[in-house]
Amino acid sequence: MSNGSAKSSPRVTFASITPNNLGTVRKLNSVLFPIKYSDKFYKDILLPEVEDFCQLVYYNDIPVGTICCRLESKDDQHVLYLMTMGILAPYRSRKLGAQSLDHVLAAAAAHTKPKIDKIYLHVQVSNEDAKRFYERHGFKEVRIQKDYYKKIVPQDAWVLEKVFA
């Protein structure tokens, strides 16, 4: 940077998932995850109540990742389940995952109707990096769920959660 050139910093932006960009989400998920998601999954991420929690991640206007959650009610609690979050390999290590997660956590913390009590997710027990990533963001391991994954090995998953104060 000593030559005085002002290099603009990369822009990270988010967009709600709509019928118009759903094809992009499908394509990204097929590359990012070893699981094929159902048509119901794609229908559910278009529901208005999850608009703030299902986002396409753009890096300099290029779609490079997705984050998809669903709202659940359990034992008089309103819970956000983080179903998927992924960033394309060439764009990792640029804090995009952290920004995506922070974006959704902020939306969840600000959500008042209903107030969201906690967020949780599953991580395959072989994926230490993902587990450490979520723990750095305040998630705690609450249990191991046996045979959570049907078609990939290992089949067990850590369940991680973060409670909103």
Secondary structure, 3 states (H helix, E strand, C coil): CCCCCCCCCCCEEEEECCCCCHHHHHHHHHHHCCCCCCHHHHHHCCCHHHHHHCEEEEECCEEEEEEEEEEEEECCEEEEEEEEEEECHHHCCCCHHHHHHHHHHHHHHHCECCECCEEEEEEECCCHHHHHHHHHCCCEEEEEECCCCCCCCCCCEEEEEEECC
